[in-house]
Amino acid sequence: MLVFTLFAMKHLLGSLGASDLLNRAHLYKNDLTPLPDTTLAEIVEADFTGYASALIVMNAPYINSFGLAEADAEKIDWIATGAIPANTIYGVYVLDQGGALIACERLPQPIVLGGIGAGVEYTLRATCWTT
């Protein structure tokens, strides 16, 4: 079995930020629990007033408190600028520069956006796990 060092894992995560692989973060509003075979066709993108996908800006990778290589993106804030249409946000998904689905994450709890100023705050965290 090939075992990557922490140095290699940090390098791999650093290359994610330098590539077009993690390009834009989007919110989804359908009750979906993502799986490795989830497709973009299964996702319903948010459409509340003021919504737009957000550019992902990755920070430098580091070794976290669990001894794992991790890279975090800059925090993203989505804020509703109108009351209609209301959305219940279930998660976040990431597309590459070409529009291919790269990753999905279900939020711990759905967030109801029903009025001006309601929002979703999200920080993408990419971690290399070992077995």
Secondary structure, 3 states (H helix, E strand, C coil): CCCCCHHHHHHHHHHHHHCCCCCEEEEECCCCCCCCCCCHHHCCECCCCCCCCEECCECCCEECCCCCEEEEECCEEEECCCCCCCEEEEEEEEECCCCCEEEEEEEEEEEEECCCCCEEEECCEEEECCC
